[in-house]
Amino acid sequence: MTKKTKVLVIDDSAVVRKVLSAIIGSEPDLDVIGAAGDPFIAAEKIAHDLPDVLTLDVEMPRMDGITFLQKLMSQHPIPTVVISSLAGGGSETALRALEYGAVEILQKPAIGTREFLEESRVLICDAVRAASMAKLRRVPAHAAVAPSPKLNADAVIAKSKPTRAMLRTTEKVVVLGASTGGTEAISEFLMSMPLDSPGIVIVQHMPEKFTASFARRLDSACRISVKEAEDNDTVIRGRALIAPGNRHMVLKRSGARYYVEIKDGPLVARHRPSVDVLFRSAAMYAGKNAVGVMLTGMGDDGSRGMKEMKDAGAFNIAQDERTSVVYGMPREAVKAGAVDCVLPLHEIAGRVLKECA
């Protein structure tokens, strides 16, 4: 008999606790062992029966979720999915949650929470599963709705072969995909990039209103500039563009100029933005002048697009299992025959620069 993942739900709303418990508990591989209205009650339950995964709200009585997360991760790390309202300054709060060790961040609205949670059944359960497989590090204290069909990149961008004109340019473009654990991995990768690095285009699975804060924080820490991508932004040396949450991003080319388009559209591989969409566009418009990078993440988004890139002549790199928080997306890309080399995170930036030289 397969061992179920034990989950503890922490939220000050009785309605949210009830709905989340019902959603998670309805999955055959997940078991809700309890629910707590605040961190103090949660601590008592954890001492009695250690869960495999926590879901955690941020705004709670007696102790906020971020403080609790920081204490937990500095003493006894447990994979945690933060489910909270992210609006305005809340995005900064979510970034702190990731810094303190949260595996996933899910956004819930200020109103209509019950309906949102019920509609997001697949997203929530996938996040819990991703957390259950995460490899955690101790963070210092100072620091039943039927699932939608799983669409591929055809739903956003039709597949076609690269044109000869696209293959003649010598300008390299780096396209990168990541999910669970990707915020820290992307940060390490970008902080290793020199001022004259090739243009970089990134899809990180992330909620709406969250990517702008993430980009600003990276921009202040890196030598290169980093921004949330806007429609028609040019891909230039020394800059990284991050797809906005809840929008697809495709790479295009006009003459010698690479640029991005920001698009609406259905979920692809259960995600928007989707790595598959970006990687397919790189295969079509950059071809052998693209370098693909697949970092840590849950699921298989990007594996098909990366194979299309390889078939078009791109050089592709995947993060290794040892340094990945979740070795899902890199593993699927390797299985698809889409990867030229597998490297630990700290070696990827150097290899990218070598391939772009």
Number of C-alpha atoms within 10 A of each C-alpha: 3 6 8 13 18 20 25 25 26 28 27 19 13 13 12 17 19 14 16 24 21 16 20 22 17 15 15 10 14 21 20 22 18 17 22 20 17 24 24 14 12 21 15 11 17 17 9 9 13 15 21 22 26 25 27 28 25 25 15 17 13 9 13 15 23 22 14 18 26 23 17 20 21 17 13 10 19 25 25 30 27 25 20 23 20 22 17 11 11 17 22 17 19 27 18 16 23 22 15 25 24 28 30 25 26 20 21 19 14 10 9 9 15 16 11 13 20 16 15 18 21 20 15 22 19 16 21 26 18 26 27 23 18 22 17 18 15 15 19 12 14 8 9 13 10 8 12 9 10 11 14 21 24 12 12 20 16 11 15 12 12 19 12 10 13 20 16 13 15 12 17 24 26 26 25 25 29 27 29 29 27 25 21 14 20 21 17 17 18 22 15 19 19 15 13 12 24 24 20 23 28 24 30 26 27 25 19 18 18 25 24 20 20 21 22 14 16 22 19 11 14 19 18 22 18 24 21 19 24 16 13 13 16 19 23 20 18 17 23 26 25 21 32 28 21 22 20 25 31 26 26 20 18 10 8 12 12 20 20 22 17 17 17 12 13 20 21 23 20 20 24 26 31 31 35 30 31 28 36 28 28 31 30 23 27 32 29 24 25 26 30 29 25 30 34 29 26 25 20 18 30 31 26 22 26 36 23 24 30 23 16 22 18 26 24 26 25 29 27 20 18 12 16 23 26 27 25 21 27 32 24 21 23 21 11 14 14 26 25 13 14 19 16 14 20 14 13 23 20 13 15 21 17 9 15 18 10
